Amino acid sequence: MRNKKDQVISRRKFIAGLAGAGAAMGMGFQPIAYANKLKNPVLKIGYIPITDAAPLLIAHSKGMFRKAGITTADPVMIPGWSELAMAFATGAFNLSHLLSPIPLYLRYAKNIPIKVVAWDHINNSALTVRKEDRIYEINDLAGKKIAIPFWYSVHNIILQFALRQYDLTAVVSRPEREVLPNEVELLEMAPSDMVFALKNGLIDGYIVAEPYNAAGEILYGGRILRFSGDIWKNHACCQAVMHEQDIALYPEWAQGVVDVLVEAELWLTGNIEEAALILSSDGEKYIDLPREILMRAMTKYDLETYGPKGTNAIRHTEWTDKRVSFEPFPFKSYTRTLVDLMRKTTIDGDLSFLERHSTEFIVNDIVNYELIGKSLRKNGHVLIRGIDITKTKERTEVLSV
C-alpha cells in the first residue's frame, strides 16, 4: 500500500491534540507584502482510502500537479477520520479531503484556520445492512446497531434525518445501556473495519463512503438498503481543504492547487473506468481493494439491480443520478442545510460552536470562493446542472426518504 501510515489516536487524544493547534498555527501569522517571494511549499496530501479522495489521488497519479509546477510528496493514507483531521490540523498535510462537518468543527470549535476550497464529489455513499437480516425499510432499523464513520459526518446527518422521518431516535452506543424499541444504536468505526464487523455480526449495518458498500455487497454479506444520494439529492460528502495561512502567503500556489483539483474532477467525469483501475489494488494501490469493487462502487447504479423491481435501494428514480459525480463547486445552500441539520443531529461530541455563530455567518465564512471561482472560469465550467455559478452560489436542496 502506498505510504501507508498506521496510527491509532483515541478521541481523547484527538481533542487534546487539537486544543492548542489553532493557536499554534495562528501564532504570529500575518499576511505580508512579499508573499510571492516566499518559496512555495511542497504539497503534502493526506487521505482516507475511499473514493471521496479520487480528485486528489488522480491529480497525483496523472502528474497534474507536476505539470502545473507544484512539487508534491506522495499521498499518505490514514486509517481513520480522527487521525486525518488531527494530522491536517497540526500541519502534517496542507491539502486533504475531510467529511463536510469536520471543517466546521475544526474552524469554529477548535480555531483551526481551515478553508474549504472545493467539493471532492457528490453522492457515492450508502447504508448497507446484513443480507440475512430482515431489514428492508428505514423503520426496520429500530433496535439495531449501525456504524458511522465519524460523528461529524454527512453520513451521520443523513442517517439521522432518515430515522426522524420514521420517529426513530438515534442514541450513542453504550455497553451498559439497553436500546429501546424506538431507538437505533450508533457507534463510530473506521470505514475499513465496517465490512469485517458486518460479516462477523458485530453490527447490523453501516453507512459510509464507497468503496466499502460495494465491498460489502461482493465480499462481506452486505446489501445496500439505501443510497445516501437517494435521500439527499446530489449531496457533497467530502470537501477539499487547505490552510488559510497557505492561501494568504502563497496565493498563486494555492490557486494552482485548486486549478489542478478542478482539472482532475473534469478528467474523472469522462474517465471513470480508468480511474477505478488507477485507485485499486490492481492499479496504483491508493485503495486496497480490487478493480472489480472500485468499478461497482463508481459506476453501478442501475434500476434493474437497485430499483423498485430490484433491491429497492433507489426510490427516487426521477432524480436520474449517478452513483458518483464530480462537481467541485461548493453551493451555499448545501452548507446552510448541512448546518441546520447538524443542529438536529445527535453527536457524541461538541456542538456548542453552532450556538456561537449564525448559520449565515458559517455559510459565508467556511469556503474560499475566490479560488474555486477562478478555476472554474478558467476551465469554462461555470454551468453546473444548469446553474450559472457566476450569478448565484445557491441551488435547491432536495431531501426525501
GUTORTOR-230565 format. One line per field, with one value per residue (C-alpha): residue number from 1; residue in three letters; x negated, y, z. Coordinates in steps of 0.5 Angstrom, whole numbers. Layout:
# GUTORTOR-230565
nr: NUM|...
rest: Ala|...
x: X|...
y: Y|...
z: Z|...
END
This chain:
# GUTORTOR-230565
nr: 1|2|3|4|5|6|7|8|9|10|11|12|13|14|15|16|17|18|19|20|21|22|23|24|25|26|27|28|29|30|31|32|33|34|35|36|37|38|39|40|41|42|43|44|45|46|47|48|49|50|51|52|53|54|55|56|57|58|59|60|61|62|63|64|65|66|67|68|69|70|71|72|73|74|75|76|77|78|79|80|81|82|83|84|85|86|87|88|89|90|91|92|93|94|95|96|97|98|99|100|101|102|103|104|105|106|107|108|109|110|111|112|113|114|115|116|117|118|119|120|121|122|123|124|125|126|127|128|129|130|131|132|133|134|135|136|137|138|139|140|141|142|143|144|145|146|147|148|149|150|151|152|153|154|155|156|157|158|159|160|161|162|163|164|165|166|167|168|169|170|171|172|173|174|175|176|177|178|179|180|181|182|183|184|185|186|187|188|189|190|191|192|193|194|195|196|197|198|199|200|201|202|203|204|205|206|207|208|209|210|211|212|213|214|215|216|217|218|219|220|221|222|223|224|225|226|227|228|229|230|231|232|233|234|235|236|237|238|239|240|241|242|243|244|245|246|247|248|249|250|251|252|253|254|255|256|257|258|259|260|261|262|263|264|265|266|267|268|269|270|271|272|273|274|275|276|277|278|279|280|281|282|283|284|285|286|287|288|289|290|291|292|293|294|295|296|297|298|299|300|301|302|303|304|305|306|307|308|309|310|311|312|313|314|315|316|317|318|319|320|321|322|323|324|325|326|327|328|329|330|331|332|333|334|335|336|337|338|339|340|341|342|343|344|345|346|347|348|349|350|351|352|353|354|355|356|357|358|359|360|361|362|363|364|365|366|367|368|369|370|371|372|373|374|375|376|377|378|379|380|381|382|383|384|385|386|387|388|389|390|391|392|393|394|395|396|397|398|399|400|401
rest: Met|Arg|Asn|Lys|Lys|Asp|Gln|Val|Ile|Ser|Arg|Arg|Lys|Phe|Ile|Ala|Gly|Leu|Ala|Gly|Ala|Gly|Ala|Ala|Met|Gly|Met|Gly|Phe|Gln|Pro|Ile|Ala|Tyr|Ala|Asn|Lys|Leu|Lys|Asn|Pro|Val|Leu|Lys|Ile|Gly|Tyr|Ile|Pro|Ile|Thr|Asp|Ala|Ala|Pro|Leu|Leu|Ile|Ala|His|Ser|Lys|Gly|Met|Phe|Arg|Lys|Ala|Gly|Ile|Thr|Thr|Ala|Asp|Pro|Val|Met|Ile|Pro|Gly|Trp|Ser|Glu|Leu|Ala|Met|Ala|Phe|Ala|Thr|Gly|Ala|Phe|Asn|Leu|Ser|His|Leu|Leu|Ser|Pro|Ile|Pro|Leu|Tyr|Leu|Arg|Tyr|Ala|Lys|Asn|Ile|Pro|Ile|Lys|Val|Val|Ala|Trp|Asp|His|Ile|Asn|Asn|Ser|Ala|Leu|Thr|Val|Arg|Lys|Glu|Asp|Arg|Ile|Tyr|Glu|Ile|Asn|Asp|Leu|Ala|Gly|Lys|Lys|Ile|Ala|Ile|Pro|Phe|Trp|Tyr|Ser|Val|His|Asn|Ile|Ile|Leu|Gln|Phe|Ala|Leu|Arg|Gln|Tyr|Asp|Leu|Thr|Ala|Val|Val|Ser|Arg|Pro|Glu|Arg|Glu|Val|Leu|Pro|Asn|Glu|Val|Glu|Leu|Leu|Glu|Met|Ala|Pro|Ser|Asp|Met|Val|Phe|Ala|Leu|Lys|Asn|Gly|Leu|Ile|Asp|Gly|Tyr|Ile|Val|Ala|Glu|Pro|Tyr|Asn|Ala|Ala|Gly|Glu|Ile|Leu|Tyr|Gly|Gly|Arg|Ile|Leu|Arg|Phe|Ser|Gly|Asp|Ile|Trp|Lys|Asn|His|Ala|Cys|Cys|Gln|Ala|Val|Met|His|Glu|Gln|Asp|Ile|Ala|Leu|Tyr|Pro|Glu|Trp|Ala|Gln|Gly|Val|Val|Asp|Val|Leu|Val|Glu|Ala|Glu|Leu|Trp|Leu|Thr|Gly|Asn|Ile|Glu|Glu|Ala|Ala|Leu|Ile|Leu|Ser|Ser|Asp|Gly|Glu|Lys|Tyr|Ile|Asp|Leu|Pro|Arg|Glu|Ile|Leu|Met|Arg|Ala|Met|Thr|Lys|Tyr|Asp|Leu|Glu|Thr|Tyr|Gly|Pro|Lys|Gly|Thr|Asn|Ala|Ile|Arg|His|Thr|Glu|Trp|Thr|Asp|Lys|Arg|Val|Ser|Phe|Glu|Pro|Phe|Pro|Phe|Lys|Ser|Tyr|Thr|Arg|Thr|Leu|Val|Asp|Leu|Met|Arg|Lys|Thr|Thr|Ile|Asp|Gly|Asp|Leu|Ser|Phe|Leu|Glu|Arg|His|Ser|Thr|Glu|Phe|Ile|Val|Asn|Asp|Ile|Val|Asn|Tyr|Glu|Leu|Ile|Gly|Lys|Ser|Leu|Arg|Lys|Asn|Gly|His|Val|Leu|Ile|Arg|Gly|Ile|Asp|Ile|Thr|Lys|Thr|Lys|Glu|Arg|Thr|Glu|Val|Leu|Ser|Val
x: 0|-3|-6|-1|-1|2|3|8|11|16|22|19|12|15|19|13|8|13|14|7|7|11|7|0|2|4|-1|-5|-2|-1|0|-6|-7|-13|-9|-10|-18|-17|-19|-13|-12|-12|-4|-3|3|7|13|17|18|24|27|28|21|21|19|13|10|12|8|2|3|3|-2|3|-1|-8|-5|-3|-10|-7|-12|-8|-10|-7|0|0|6|9|14|19|22|20|13|13|17|11|6|8|10|3|0|-3|1|3|8|13|21|25|32|36|38|30|28|34|32|24|25|31|30|22|20|16|15|18|22|26|23|28|32|29|35|42|46|42|44|50|53|51|54|53|56|59|63|70|68|72|74|71|76|73|67|71|67|61|53|51|44|42|35|35|40|38|40|45|47|49|53|57|58|61|65|68|69|73|78|80|80|74|69|61|57|50|48|46|44|49|55|61|63|71|75|76|68|62|56|50|42|36|32|26|29|24|27|34|34|31|36|42|39|38|45|42|46|53|51|46|47|40|37|35|32|34|41|39|34|40|44|39|35|38|45|48|54|55|61|61|56|55|56|63|64|60|60|53|50|43|39|32|29|22|19|13|10|12|5|2|8|5|-2|-2|4|1|-1|6|9|5|7|15|14|11|17|22|18|18|25|27|22|25|32|30|25|29|27|19|20|23|17|11|14|15|10|10|7|3|6|8|14|13|19|19|21|28|30|28|32|38|37|36|41|46|53|58|65|65|61|63|70|77|76|69|67|71|65|66|73|73|72|74|68|64|57|50|47|42|41|35|38|33|37|39|46|48|55|51|47|54|58|52|51|59|59|53|57|62|57|54|47|42|38|38|44|44|40|46|49|44|44|51|52|51|44|42|44|41|34|32|31|26|30|25|20|25|29|23|21|28|28|21|24|30|34|39|45|47|53|56|54|49|44|42|49|51|48|55|58|65|63|68|68|73|74
y: 0|7|10|7|11|6|10|10|16|16|21|24|25|28|33|34|35|40|44|48|47|53|58|55|55|62|65|71|70|76|76|80|84|80|73|72|72|66|59|55|49|42|40|34|30|26|22|16|10|12|14|21|22|21|28|29|22|22|29|26|20|23|28|34|38|37|39|46|47|44|40|34|29|22|22|19|14|15|10|14|21|23|21|25|31|32|31|36|41|40|42|35|36|42|39|34|32|32|30|36|38|37|44|47|43|45|52|54|50|49|55|52|57|52|53|49|50|45|39|33|29|28|22|16|13|8|5|-2|-8|-15|-20|-25|-19|-17|-10|-7|0|5|3|-4|-1|0|-3|-4|-3|2|4|11|13|19|23|30|26|28|20|21|27|24|17|21|25|19|16|22|21|15|17|13|16|16|14|14|6|5|-2|-1|2|-2|0|2|-1|6|7|6|5|9|8|11|6|7|5|-1|-4|-4|-9|-14|-12|-13|-20|-22|-20|-14|-9|-10|-5|2|8|10|12|8|3|0|-1|-5|-9|-11|-13|-17|-20|-19|-21|-14|-11|-4|-1|6|10|17|21|18|21|28|29|31|32|33|28|30|37|39|43|48|52|59|62|58|61|68|67|63|66|64|57|56|58|53|47|49|49|42|40|42|39|33|33|34|29|24|26|23|17|14|7|8|12|6|2|7|7|0|-5|-8|-1|4|2|8|4|-3|-7|-10|-6|-10|-7|0|-1|-3|3|8|6|1|5|1|1|-7|-8|-3|0|-2|-9|-10|-9|-2|2|7|10|17|14|21|24|20|21|17|13|18|25|30|37|42|48|49|51|56|52|46|49|52|46|42|47|47|39|39|43|37|31|27|27|24|31|38|42|48|52|52|57|62|63|64|59|65|67|60|59|66|64|57|57|61|62|66|60|56|61|63|56|54|60|59|52|55|51|56|52|46|43|49|54|59|60|67|69|65|61|57|51|48|42|36|31|26|19
z: 0|-2|4|9|16|21|27|33|36|41|41|48|45|39|43|47|41|37|44|42|35|33|37|35|28|28|33|30|23|19|11|8|2|0|0|-7|-6|-1|-3|-5|0|-2|-3|2|2|7|5|8|3|0|-7|-4|-5|-12|-15|-10|-12|-19|-20|-17|-21|-27|-26|-26|-20|-23|-30|-26|-23|-16|-12|-9|-4|-5|-1|5|7|14|17|21|21|28|25|19|22|27|22|18|24|26|20|17|11|7|3|5|4|10|11|11|18|20|17|21|28|27|25|30|36|35|32|27|21|15|9|4|-3|-7|-6|-8|-11|-10|-7|-7|0|2|8|8|12|13|8|12|17|15|14|8|10|15|20|20|24|30|36|31|32|26|25|22|20|25|29|25|18|13|14|21|19|13|17|23|18|15|22|24|19|22|29|31|36|35|41|42|44|51|53|60|56|54|47|47|41|38|38|34|37|33|34|31|27|21|14|13|20|18|13|18|23|19|17|24|26|31|27|24|18|17|13|9|3|-3|-4|3|1|-6|-2|3|-3|-6|-1|6|6|5|2|0|4|1|-3|1|-5|-6|1|0|-8|-10|-3|-2|2|3|1|-1|5|6|11|11|12|6|2|4|4|-3|-7|-14|-11|-8|-14|-18|-13|-14|-21|-21|-17|-22|-28|-24|-23|-30|-32|-27|-31|-37|-35|-29|-31|-32|-25|-22|-24|-22|-15|-14|-11|-19|-21|-16|-10|-7|-4|-2|-6|-13|-19|-19|-13|-15|-21|-18|-13|-18|-24|-22|-21|-25|-24|-25|-19|-15|-17|-15|-18|-15|-8|-8|-6|-11|-9|-13|-20|-23|-20|-25|-22|-22|-16|-16|-20|-19|-19|-15|-13|-6|-6|0|0|2|7|10|10|13|19|20|20|25|30|30|30|36|36|41|42|42|38|42|37|33|38|38|30|26|20|15|18|17|10|8|12|11|4|0|-6|-10|-11|-14|-18|-22|-23|-26|-30|-33|-35|-38|-33|-30|-31|-26|-28|-31|-25|-27|-21|-24|-22|-16|-11|-9|-11|-9|-4|-4|2|2|5
END
